[in-house]
Amino acid sequence: MMDVSLGELRVRQVAELDLALPLDAILPGIGGADLARLKQWYWDDALSLDPATAQCALSMHSYLVEIDGKKIIIDTCNGNHKDRTMPFLHRLTTPWLERLGELGVAPEDIDMVLFTHLHVDHVGWNTRLEGDRWVPTFPNARYVFGRRDLDYFSTTEAEADLSHQEAFRDSVLPILQAGLADIVEEDAVLHGASGDGVWLRPAFGHTPGCCTVHACRGGPPALFSGDILLHPAQIVRPDLHTSFDRDEALAAQVRQALIEEVADTDTVIFPAHFMQGAAGRIERDGEGFRYRLLGETPPAAA
Protein backbone atom coordinates (compact mmCIF):
# COMPACT_ATOMS: atom_id res chain seq x y z
CA MET A 1 0.00 0.00 0.00
CA MET A 2 1.36 3.40 -0.99
CA ASP A 3 2.50 5.47 2.00
CA VAL A 4 4.37 8.71 1.24
CA SER A 5 5.67 11.33 3.68
CA LEU A 6 6.54 14.78 2.32
CA GLY A 7 7.84 16.76 5.26
CA GLU A 8 4.96 16.89 7.76
CA LEU A 9 2.45 15.76 5.12
CA ARG A 10 1.46 12.09 4.88
CA VAL A 11 -0.38 10.60 1.89
CA ARG A 12 -1.75 7.07 1.68
CA GLN A 13 -3.80 5.38 -1.00
CA VAL A 14 -7.15 3.67 -0.40
CA ALA A 15 -7.70 1.26 -3.29
CA GLU A 16 -11.16 0.37 -4.56
CA LEU A 17 -10.78 -1.61 -7.80
CA ASP A 18 -8.84 -1.94 -11.05
CA LEU A 19 -10.39 -2.23 -14.48
CA ALA A 20 -9.36 -2.19 -18.13
CA LEU A 21 -11.20 -0.58 -21.04
CA PRO A 22 -10.30 -0.34 -24.76
CA LEU A 23 -7.49 2.20 -25.02
CA ASP A 24 -8.51 3.68 -28.37
CA ALA A 25 -12.00 4.32 -26.95
CA ILE A 26 -10.63 6.09 -23.88
CA LEU A 27 -7.85 7.99 -25.71
CA PRO A 28 -9.09 8.51 -29.28
CA GLY A 29 -6.23 9.32 -31.63
CA ILE A 30 -3.50 7.40 -29.85
CA GLY A 31 -1.09 5.75 -32.29
CA GLY A 32 1.44 2.97 -32.34
CA ALA A 33 4.33 5.45 -32.27
CA ASP A 34 2.91 6.97 -29.08
CA LEU A 35 2.76 3.53 -27.45
CA ALA A 36 6.30 2.70 -28.56
CA ARG A 37 7.55 5.86 -26.90
CA LEU A 38 5.52 5.16 -23.78
CA LYS A 39 7.08 1.68 -23.58
CA GLN A 40 10.51 3.27 -23.10
CA TRP A 41 9.54 4.20 -19.53
CA TYR A 42 6.13 2.69 -18.69
CA TRP A 43 4.28 -0.52 -19.52
CA ASP A 44 1.65 -2.81 -18.05
CA ASP A 45 0.08 -6.11 -19.07
CA ALA A 46 -2.99 -4.43 -20.55
CA LEU A 47 -1.01 -2.47 -23.14
CA SER A 48 -0.06 -3.44 -26.68
CA LEU A 49 1.81 -1.63 -29.42
CA ASP A 50 -1.36 -1.94 -31.50
CA PRO A 51 -3.91 0.68 -30.38
CA ALA A 52 -6.73 -1.50 -31.66
CA THR A 53 -5.93 -4.27 -29.16
CA ALA A 54 -4.41 -2.26 -26.30
CA GLN A 55 -6.37 -1.88 -23.09
CA CYS A 56 -6.36 1.11 -20.77
CA ALA A 57 -5.72 -0.20 -17.25
CA LEU A 58 -7.14 2.15 -14.63
CA SER A 59 -6.92 2.10 -10.85
CA MET A 60 -9.84 3.48 -8.88
CA HIS A 61 -8.49 4.81 -5.58
CA SER A 62 -8.79 7.63 -3.08
CA TYR A 63 -6.06 9.45 -1.19
CA LEU A 64 -5.95 9.86 2.57
CA VAL A 65 -4.02 13.02 3.46
CA GLU A 66 -2.90 13.84 6.99
CA ILE A 67 -1.74 17.34 7.86
CA ASP A 68 -1.66 19.13 11.24
CA GLY A 69 -3.68 16.35 12.85
CA LYS A 70 -6.43 16.59 10.23
CA LYS A 71 -7.50 13.67 8.06
CA ILE A 72 -8.67 14.48 4.54
CA ILE A 73 -10.05 12.18 1.84
CA ILE A 74 -9.50 13.25 -1.77
CA ASP A 75 -11.97 11.74 -4.29
CA THR A 76 -14.21 8.95 -3.01
CA CYS A 77 -14.32 6.47 -5.92
CA ASN A 78 -17.57 4.67 -6.82
CA GLY A 79 -19.13 3.37 -3.63
CA ASN A 80 -21.11 0.18 -3.06
CA HIS A 81 -24.64 -0.99 -3.95
CA LYS A 82 -25.28 1.90 -6.36
CA ASP A 83 -27.37 1.63 -9.52
CA ARG A 84 -25.25 2.69 -12.46
CA THR A 85 -25.79 2.85 -16.20
CA MET A 86 -22.15 1.82 -16.71
CA PRO A 87 -22.30 -1.99 -16.18
CA PHE A 88 -18.77 -2.22 -14.79
CA LEU A 89 -19.73 0.21 -12.00
CA HIS A 90 -23.20 -1.18 -11.28
CA ARG A 91 -23.91 -2.30 -7.70
CA LEU A 92 -20.31 -2.79 -6.70
CA THR A 93 -19.36 -4.55 -3.48
CA THR A 94 -15.74 -3.62 -2.83
CA PRO A 95 -13.81 -3.52 0.48
CA TRP A 96 -12.88 0.17 0.15
CA LEU A 97 -14.23 1.01 3.60
CA GLU A 98 -12.43 -1.96 5.15
CA ARG A 99 -9.20 -0.85 3.49
CA LEU A 100 -9.60 2.59 5.04
CA GLY A 101 -10.00 0.83 8.38
CA GLU A 102 -6.80 -1.13 7.77
CA LEU A 103 -5.01 2.23 7.80
CA GLY A 104 -6.28 2.78 11.34
CA VAL A 105 -8.89 5.31 10.24
CA ALA A 106 -12.64 5.11 10.86
CA PRO A 107 -15.19 7.10 8.82
CA GLU A 108 -15.87 9.23 11.91
CA ASP A 109 -12.19 10.29 11.96
CA ILE A 110 -12.34 12.11 8.62
CA ASP A 111 -12.36 15.91 8.92
CA MET A 112 -12.71 16.94 5.28
CA VAL A 113 -13.64 15.39 1.92
CA LEU A 114 -12.33 17.03 -1.26
CA PHE A 115 -12.98 16.47 -4.95
CA THR A 116 -11.01 17.14 -8.10
CA HIS A 117 -14.38 16.96 -9.91
CA LEU A 118 -17.81 15.41 -9.53
CA HIS A 119 -17.78 12.49 -11.97
CA VAL A 120 -19.34 9.19 -10.89
CA ASP A 121 -16.04 7.52 -9.93
CA HIS A 122 -14.96 10.40 -7.67
CA VAL A 123 -17.98 10.86 -5.39
CA GLY A 124 -19.42 7.40 -4.67
CA TRP A 125 -18.21 6.76 -1.13
CA ASN A 126 -19.63 10.10 -0.02
CA THR A 127 -22.62 8.03 1.05
CA ARG A 128 -23.40 4.47 2.05
CA LEU A 129 -26.63 2.53 2.15
CA GLU A 130 -28.37 2.39 5.52
CA GLY A 131 -31.67 0.53 5.21
CA ASP A 132 -33.20 2.16 2.14
CA ARG A 133 -31.46 5.54 2.57
CA TRP A 134 -28.17 6.99 1.40
CA VAL A 135 -26.47 8.51 4.44
CA PRO A 136 -23.13 10.38 4.70
CA THR A 137 -20.22 7.95 5.08
CA PHE A 138 -18.16 10.54 6.98
CA PRO A 139 -20.59 12.09 9.48
CA ASN A 140 -18.06 14.45 11.11
CA ALA A 141 -16.50 15.75 7.89
CA ARG A 142 -17.13 18.84 5.84
CA TYR A 143 -17.57 17.90 2.18
CA VAL A 144 -16.03 20.64 0.04
CA PHE A 145 -17.61 21.08 -3.40
CA GLY A 146 -16.37 23.40 -6.12
CA ARG A 147 -19.14 25.76 -7.15
CA ARG A 148 -18.86 25.34 -10.93
CA ASP A 149 -19.14 21.55 -10.98
CA LEU A 150 -21.89 21.60 -8.39
CA ASP A 151 -23.84 24.10 -10.47
CA TYR A 152 -23.31 22.10 -13.67
CA PHE A 153 -24.27 18.66 -12.37
CA SER A 154 -27.37 20.04 -10.66
CA THR A 155 -28.80 21.40 -13.94
CA THR A 156 -30.73 19.77 -16.77
CA GLU A 157 -27.79 20.52 -19.09
CA ALA A 158 -25.95 17.62 -17.46
CA GLU A 159 -28.76 15.08 -17.91
CA ALA A 160 -26.99 13.53 -20.91
CA ASP A 161 -24.24 12.39 -18.54
CA LEU A 162 -26.59 9.78 -17.11
CA SER A 163 -24.14 7.90 -14.91
CA HIS A 164 -22.89 11.17 -13.44
CA GLN A 165 -26.46 12.27 -12.77
CA GLU A 166 -27.11 8.97 -10.99
CA ALA A 167 -24.09 9.68 -8.81
CA PHE A 168 -25.20 13.24 -8.17
CA ARG A 169 -28.56 12.02 -6.87
CA ASP A 170 -27.28 9.32 -4.52
CA SER A 171 -23.82 10.65 -3.59
CA VAL A 172 -24.01 14.47 -3.66
CA LEU A 173 -27.62 15.47 -2.93
CA PRO A 174 -27.72 13.55 0.38
CA ILE A 175 -24.66 15.51 1.54
CA LEU A 176 -26.31 18.82 0.66
CA GLN A 177 -29.51 17.75 2.40
CA ALA A 178 -27.55 16.73 5.52
CA GLY A 179 -26.01 20.20 5.77
CA LEU A 180 -22.43 18.84 5.52
CA ALA A 181 -21.42 20.67 2.34
CA ASP A 182 -19.14 23.68 1.99
CA ILE A 183 -19.39 25.25 -1.47
CA VAL A 184 -16.24 27.09 -2.53
CA GLU A 185 -14.60 28.67 -5.54
CA GLU A 186 -12.07 26.52 -7.36
CA ASP A 187 -9.12 28.62 -6.11
CA ALA A 188 -10.06 28.38 -2.43
CA VAL A 189 -7.56 27.90 0.40
CA LEU A 190 -8.98 25.15 2.59
CA HIS A 191 -6.38 24.86 5.34
CA GLY A 192 -3.39 27.03 6.21
CA ALA A 193 -2.23 29.12 3.29
CA SER A 194 -1.65 28.69 -0.42
CA GLY A 195 1.77 27.08 -0.68
CA ASP A 196 1.70 25.99 2.96
CA GLY A 197 -1.45 24.04 3.70
CA VAL A 198 -4.21 22.69 1.44
CA TRP A 199 -5.63 24.65 -1.48
CA LEU A 200 -7.37 24.30 -4.84
CA ARG A 201 -6.45 25.52 -8.31
CA PRO A 202 -8.80 25.75 -11.31
CA ALA A 203 -8.17 23.17 -14.05
CA PHE A 204 -11.33 23.43 -16.12
CA GLY A 205 -11.94 21.29 -19.19
CA HIS A 206 -12.42 17.69 -18.09
CA THR A 207 -15.53 18.99 -16.34
CA PRO A 208 -16.72 22.60 -16.13
CA GLY A 209 -15.36 22.97 -12.59
CA CYS A 210 -12.48 20.51 -12.56
CA CYS A 211 -9.68 21.55 -10.21
CA THR A 212 -6.42 20.25 -8.80
CA VAL A 213 -5.88 19.77 -5.08
CA HIS A 214 -2.55 20.89 -3.60
CA ALA A 215 -0.96 20.26 -0.22
CA CYS A 216 2.38 21.16 1.33
CA ARG A 217 3.81 21.26 4.83
CA GLY A 218 7.57 21.43 5.32
CA GLY A 219 8.51 19.31 2.32
CA PRO A 220 7.96 18.84 -1.41
CA PRO A 221 4.50 19.88 -2.61
CA ALA A 222 1.84 17.28 -3.41
CA LEU A 223 -0.42 17.75 -6.43
CA PHE A 224 -3.57 15.64 -6.79
CA SER A 225 -4.26 15.81 -10.50
CA GLY A 226 -7.62 14.06 -10.79
CA ASP A 227 -8.40 13.14 -14.40
CA ILE A 228 -6.25 15.82 -15.99
CA LEU A 229 -3.81 12.93 -16.30
CA LEU A 230 -5.95 9.84 -16.79
CA HIS A 231 -3.23 7.58 -18.23
CA PRO A 232 0.58 7.83 -18.56
CA ALA A 233 0.19 7.99 -22.36
CA GLN A 234 -1.02 11.57 -21.93
CA ILE A 235 2.43 12.54 -20.69
CA VAL A 236 3.83 11.35 -24.02
CA ARG A 237 0.96 13.10 -25.85
CA PRO A 238 -0.47 15.92 -23.69
CA ASP A 239 -2.79 16.84 -26.56
CA LEU A 240 -4.60 13.50 -26.29
CA HIS A 241 -8.04 14.14 -24.86
CA THR A 242 -10.10 11.43 -23.22
CA SER A 243 -13.59 10.38 -24.22
CA PHE A 244 -14.74 11.76 -20.84
CA ASP A 245 -13.48 15.33 -21.40
CA ARG A 246 -16.33 17.81 -21.76
CA ASP A 247 -14.16 20.54 -23.33
CA GLU A 248 -11.43 18.63 -25.14
CA ALA A 249 -9.38 21.62 -26.29
CA LEU A 250 -9.39 23.30 -22.89
CA ALA A 251 -8.56 20.03 -21.12
CA ALA A 252 -5.53 19.59 -23.41
CA GLN A 253 -4.36 23.16 -22.73
CA VAL A 254 -4.66 22.64 -18.98
CA ARG A 255 -2.76 19.33 -19.16
CA GLN A 256 0.06 20.82 -21.24
CA ALA A 257 0.41 23.79 -18.89
CA LEU A 258 0.45 21.53 -15.84
CA ILE A 259 3.12 19.25 -17.29
CA GLU A 260 5.29 22.22 -18.30
CA GLU A 261 4.92 23.77 -14.85
CA VAL A 262 5.88 20.76 -12.74
CA ALA A 263 8.45 19.05 -14.99
CA ASP A 264 11.85 18.69 -13.30
CA THR A 265 10.59 20.15 -10.01
CA ASP A 266 10.18 18.39 -6.66
CA THR A 267 6.37 18.38 -6.99
CA VAL A 268 4.97 14.89 -6.40
CA ILE A 269 1.98 14.00 -8.57
CA PHE A 270 -0.77 11.81 -7.14
CA PRO A 271 -2.89 10.79 -10.17
CA ALA A 272 -6.42 9.52 -9.76
CA HIS A 273 -6.13 6.45 -11.99
CA PHE A 274 -2.50 5.49 -12.65
CA MET A 275 -1.52 1.91 -11.83
CA GLN A 276 1.69 0.68 -10.15
CA GLY A 277 1.65 2.82 -7.01
CA ALA A 278 0.67 5.99 -8.85
CA ALA A 279 2.75 8.71 -7.12
CA GLY A 280 5.69 10.14 -9.02
CA ARG A 281 7.30 13.11 -10.72
CA ILE A 282 7.24 14.40 -14.28
CA GLU A 283 10.60 14.85 -15.98
CA ARG A 284 11.69 16.29 -19.29
CA ASP A 285 12.66 13.56 -21.74
CA GLY A 286 14.36 15.03 -24.78
CA GLU A 287 11.72 17.15 -26.48
CA GLY A 288 8.95 15.49 -24.48
CA PHE A 289 8.23 14.25 -20.98
CA ARG A 290 8.18 11.07 -18.92
CA TYR A 291 6.85 9.98 -15.54
CA ARG A 292 9.08 8.49 -12.85
CA LEU A 293 7.42 6.63 -10.00
CA LEU A 294 8.63 7.43 -6.50
CA GLY A 295 11.41 5.03 -5.65
CA GLU A 296 12.27 4.38 -9.30
CA THR A 297 16.02 4.90 -9.79
CA PRO A 298 16.96 7.55 -12.36
CA PRO A 299 19.44 6.45 -15.08
CA ALA A 300 23.11 6.98 -14.32
CA ALA A 301 24.65 10.14 -15.74
CA ALA A 302 26.53 9.60 -19.00
LOLOKOL-938521 format. One record per residue (C-alpha): residue in three letters; chain; x, y, z; residue number from 1. Coordinates in steps of 0.5 Angstrom, whole numbers. Example, Ala and Ser with C-alpha at 12.3 -4.5 7.8 and 13.67 -1.06 7.14 Angstrom:
BEGIN
- code|unit|X|Y|Z|pos
- ALA|A|25|-9|16|1 .
- SER|A|27|-2|14|2 .
END
This chain:
BEGIN
- code|unit|X|Y|Z|pos
- MET|A|0|0|0|1 .
- MET|A|3|7|-2|2 .
- ASP|A|5|11|4|3 .
- VAL|A|9|17|2|4 .
- SER|A|11|23|7|5 .
- LEU|A|13|30|5|6 .
- GLY|A|16|34|11|7 .
- GLU|A|10|34|16|8 .
- LEU|A|5|32|10|9 .
- ARG|A|3|24|10|10 .
- VAL|A|-1|21|4|11 .
- ARG|A|-4|14|3|12 .
- GLN|A|-8|11|-2|13 .
- VAL|A|-14|7|-1|14 .
- ALA|A|-15|3|-7|15 .
- GLU|A|-22|1|-9|16 .
- LEU|A|-22|-3|-16|17 .
- ASP|A|-18|-4|-22|18 .
- LEU|A|-21|-4|-29|19 .
- ALA|A|-19|-4|-36|20 .
- LEU|A|-22|-1|-42|21 .
- PRO|A|-21|-1|-50|22 .
- LEU|A|-15|4|-50|23 .
- ASP|A|-17|7|-57|24 .
- ALA|A|-24|9|-54|25 .
- ILE|A|-21|12|-48|26 .
- LEU|A|-16|16|-51|27 .
- PRO|A|-18|17|-59|28 .
- GLY|A|-12|19|-63|29 .
- ILE|A|-7|15|-60|30 .
- GLY|A|-2|12|-65|31 .
- GLY|A|3|6|-65|32 .
- ALA|A|9|11|-65|33 .
- ASP|A|6|14|-58|34 .
- LEU|A|6|7|-55|35 .
- ALA|A|13|5|-57|36 .
- ARG|A|15|12|-54|37 .
- LEU|A|11|10|-48|38 .
- LYS|A|14|3|-47|39 .
- GLN|A|21|7|-46|40 .
- TRP|A|19|8|-39|41 .
- TYR|A|12|5|-37|42 .
- TRP|A|9|-1|-39|43 .
- ASP|A|3|-6|-36|44 .
- ASP|A|0|-12|-38|45 .
- ALA|A|-6|-9|-41|46 .
- LEU|A|-2|-5|-46|47 .
- SER|A|0|-7|-53|48 .
- LEU|A|4|-3|-59|49 .
- ASP|A|-3|-4|-63|50 .
- PRO|A|-8|1|-61|51 .
- ALA|A|-13|-3|-63|52 .
- THR|A|-12|-9|-58|53 .
- ALA|A|-9|-5|-53|54 .
- GLN|A|-13|-4|-46|55 .
- CYS|A|-13|2|-42|56 .
- ALA|A|-11|0|-34|57 .
- LEU|A|-14|4|-29|58 .
- SER|A|-14|4|-22|59 .
- MET|A|-20|7|-18|60 .
- HIS|A|-17|10|-11|61 .
- SER|A|-18|15|-6|62 .
- TYR|A|-12|19|-2|63 .
- LEU|A|-12|20|5|64 .
- VAL|A|-8|26|7|65 .
- GLU|A|-6|28|14|66 .
- ILE|A|-3|35|16|67 .
- ASP|A|-3|38|22|68 .
- GLY|A|-7|33|26|69 .
- LYS|A|-13|33|20|70 .
- LYS|A|-15|27|16|71 .
- ILE|A|-17|29|9|72 .
- ILE|A|-20|24|4|73 .
- ILE|A|-19|27|-4|74 .
- ASP|A|-24|23|-9|75 .
- THR|A|-28|18|-6|76 .
- CYS|A|-29|13|-12|77 .
- ASN|A|-35|9|-14|78 .
- GLY|A|-38|7|-7|79 .
- ASN|A|-42|0|-6|80 .
- HIS|A|-49|-2|-8|81 .
- LYS|A|-51|4|-13|82 .
- ASP|A|-55|3|-19|83 .
- ARG|A|-51|5|-25|84 .
- THR|A|-52|6|-32|85 .
- MET|A|-44|4|-33|86 .
- PRO|A|-45|-4|-32|87 .
- PHE|A|-38|-4|-30|88 .
- LEU|A|-39|0|-24|89 .
- HIS|A|-46|-2|-23|90 .
- ARG|A|-48|-5|-15|91 .
- LEU|A|-41|-6|-13|92 .
- THR|A|-39|-9|-7|93 .
- THR|A|-31|-7|-6|94 .
- PRO|A|-28|-7|1|95 .
- TRP|A|-26|0|0|96 .
- LEU|A|-28|2|7|97 .
- GLU|A|-25|-4|10|98 .
- ARG|A|-18|-2|7|99 .
- LEU|A|-19|5|10|100 .
- GLY|A|-20|2|17|101 .
- GLU|A|-14|-2|16|102 .
- LEU|A|-10|4|16|103 .
- GLY|A|-13|6|23|104 .
- VAL|A|-18|11|20|105 .
- ALA|A|-25|10|22|106 .
- PRO|A|-30|14|18|107 .
- GLU|A|-32|18|24|108 .
- ASP|A|-24|21|24|109 .
- ILE|A|-25|24|17|110 .
- ASP|A|-25|32|18|111 .
- MET|A|-25|34|11|112 .
- VAL|A|-27|31|4|113 .
- LEU|A|-25|34|-3|114 .
- PHE|A|-26|33|-10|115 .
- THR|A|-22|34|-16|116 .
- HIS|A|-29|34|-20|117 .
- LEU|A|-36|31|-19|118 .
- HIS|A|-36|25|-24|119 .
- VAL|A|-39|18|-22|120 .
- ASP|A|-32|15|-20|121 .
- HIS|A|-30|21|-15|122 .
- VAL|A|-36|22|-11|123 .
- GLY|A|-39|15|-9|124 .
- TRP|A|-36|14|-2|125 .
- ASN|A|-39|20|0|126 .
- THR|A|-45|16|2|127 .
- ARG|A|-47|9|4|128 .
- LEU|A|-53|5|4|129 .
- GLU|A|-57|5|11|130 .
- GLY|A|-63|1|10|131 .
- ASP|A|-66|4|4|132 .
- ARG|A|-63|11|5|133 .
- TRP|A|-56|14|3|134 .
- VAL|A|-53|17|9|135 .
- PRO|A|-46|21|9|136 .
- THR|A|-40|16|10|137 .
- PHE|A|-36|21|14|138 .
- PRO|A|-41|24|19|139 .
- ASN|A|-36|29|22|140 .
- ALA|A|-33|31|16|141 .
- ARG|A|-34|38|12|142 .
- TYR|A|-35|36|4|143 .
- VAL|A|-32|41|0|144 .
- PHE|A|-35|42|-7|145 .
- GLY|A|-33|47|-12|146 .
- ARG|A|-38|52|-14|147 .
- ARG|A|-38|51|-22|148 .
- ASP|A|-38|43|-22|149 .
- LEU|A|-44|43|-17|150 .
- ASP|A|-48|48|-21|151 .
- TYR|A|-47|44|-27|152 .
- PHE|A|-49|37|-25|153 .
- SER|A|-55|40|-21|154 .
- THR|A|-58|43|-28|155 .
- THR|A|-61|40|-34|156 .
- GLU|A|-56|41|-38|157 .
- ALA|A|-52|35|-35|158 .
- GLU|A|-58|30|-36|159 .
- ALA|A|-54|27|-42|160 .
- ASP|A|-48|25|-37|161 .
- LEU|A|-53|20|-34|162 .
- SER|A|-48|16|-30|163 .
- HIS|A|-46|22|-27|164 .
- GLN|A|-53|25|-26|165 .
- GLU|A|-54|18|-22|166 .
- ALA|A|-48|19|-18|167 .
- PHE|A|-50|26|-16|168 .
- ARG|A|-57|24|-14|169 .
- ASP|A|-55|19|-9|170 .
- SER|A|-48|21|-7|171 .
- VAL|A|-48|29|-7|172 .
- LEU|A|-55|31|-6|173 .
- PRO|A|-55|27|1|174 .
- ILE|A|-49|31|3|175 .
- LEU|A|-53|38|1|176 .
- GLN|A|-59|36|5|177 .
- ALA|A|-55|33|11|178 .
- GLY|A|-52|40|12|179 .
- LEU|A|-45|38|11|180 .
- ALA|A|-43|41|5|181 .
- ASP|A|-38|47|4|182 .
- ILE|A|-39|51|-3|183 .
- VAL|A|-32|54|-5|184 .
- GLU|A|-29|57|-11|185 .
- GLU|A|-24|53|-15|186 .
- ASP|A|-18|57|-12|187 .
- ALA|A|-20|57|-5|188 .
- VAL|A|-15|56|1|189 .
- LEU|A|-18|50|5|190 .
- HIS|A|-13|50|11|191 .
- GLY|A|-7|54|12|192 .
- ALA|A|-4|58|7|193 .
- SER|A|-3|57|-1|194 .
- GLY|A|4|54|-1|195 .
- ASP|A|3|52|6|196 .
- GLY|A|-3|48|7|197 .
- VAL|A|-8|45|3|198 .
- TRP|A|-11|49|-3|199 .
- LEU|A|-15|49|-10|200 .
- ARG|A|-13|51|-17|201 .
- PRO|A|-18|51|-23|202 .
- ALA|A|-16|46|-28|203 .
- PHE|A|-23|47|-32|204 .
- GLY|A|-24|43|-38|205 .
- HIS|A|-25|35|-36|206 .
- THR|A|-31|38|-33|207 .
- PRO|A|-33|45|-32|208 .
- GLY|A|-31|46|-25|209 .
- CYS|A|-25|41|-25|210 .
- CYS|A|-19|43|-20|211 .
- THR|A|-13|40|-18|212 .
- VAL|A|-12|40|-10|213 .
- HIS|A|-5|42|-7|214 .
- ALA|A|-2|41|0|215 .
- CYS|A|5|42|3|216 .
- ARG|A|8|43|10|217 .
- GLY|A|15|43|11|218 .
- GLY|A|17|39|5|219 .
- PRO|A|16|38|-3|220 .
- PRO|A|9|40|-5|221 .
- ALA|A|4|35|-7|222 .
- LEU|A|-1|35|-13|223 .
- PHE|A|-7|31|-14|224 .
- SER|A|-9|32|-21|225 .
- GLY|A|-15|28|-22|226 .
- ASP|A|-17|26|-29|227 .
- ILE|A|-13|32|-32|228 .
- LEU|A|-8|26|-33|229 .
- LEU|A|-12|20|-34|230 .
- HIS|A|-6|15|-36|231 .
- PRO|A|1|16|-37|232 .
- ALA|A|0|16|-45|233 .
- GLN|A|-2|23|-44|234 .
- ILE|A|5|25|-41|235 .
- VAL|A|8|23|-48|236 .
- ARG|A|2|26|-52|237 .
- PRO|A|-1|32|-47|238 .
- ASP|A|-6|34|-53|239 .
- LEU|A|-9|27|-53|240 .
- HIS|A|-16|28|-50|241 .
- THR|A|-20|23|-46|242 .
- SER|A|-27|21|-48|243 .
- PHE|A|-29|24|-42|244 .
- ASP|A|-27|31|-43|245 .
- ARG|A|-33|36|-44|246 .
- ASP|A|-28|41|-47|247 .
- GLU|A|-23|37|-50|248 .
- ALA|A|-19|43|-53|249 .
- LEU|A|-19|47|-46|250 .
- ALA|A|-17|40|-42|251 .
- ALA|A|-11|39|-47|252 .
- GLN|A|-9|46|-45|253 .
- VAL|A|-9|45|-38|254 .
- ARG|A|-6|39|-38|255 .
- GLN|A|0|42|-42|256 .
- ALA|A|1|48|-38|257 .
- LEU|A|1|43|-32|258 .
- ILE|A|6|39|-35|259 .
- GLU|A|11|44|-37|260 .
- GLU|A|10|48|-30|261 .
- VAL|A|12|42|-25|262 .
- ALA|A|17|38|-30|263 .
- ASP|A|24|37|-27|264 .
- THR|A|21|40|-20|265 .
- ASP|A|20|37|-13|266 .
- THR|A|13|37|-14|267 .
- VAL|A|10|30|-13|268 .
- ILE|A|4|28|-17|269 .
- PHE|A|-2|24|-14|270 .
- PRO|A|-6|22|-20|271 .
- ALA|A|-13|19|-20|272 .
- HIS|A|-12|13|-24|273 .
- PHE|A|-5|11|-25|274 .
- MET|A|-3|4|-24|275 .
- GLN|A|3|1|-20|276 .
- GLY|A|3|6|-14|277 .
- ALA|A|1|12|-18|278 .
- ALA|A|6|17|-14|279 .
- GLY|A|11|20|-18|280 .
- ARG|A|15|26|-21|281 .
- ILE|A|14|29|-29|282 .
- GLU|A|21|30|-32|283 .
- ARG|A|23|33|-39|284 .
- ASP|A|25|27|-43|285 .
- GLY|A|29|30|-50|286 .
- GLU|A|23|34|-53|287 .
- GLY|A|18|31|-49|288 .
- PHE|A|16|29|-42|289 .
- ARG|A|16|22|-38|290 .
- TYR|A|14|20|-31|291 .
- ARG|A|18|17|-26|292 .
- LEU|A|15|13|-20|293 .
- LEU|A|17|15|-13|294 .
- GLY|A|23|10|-11|295 .
- GLU|A|25|9|-19|296 .
- THR|A|32|10|-20|297 .
- PRO|A|34|15|-25|298 .
- PRO|A|39|13|-30|299 .
- ALA|A|46|14|-29|300 .
- ALA|A|49|20|-31|301 .
- ALA|A|53|19|-38|302 .
END
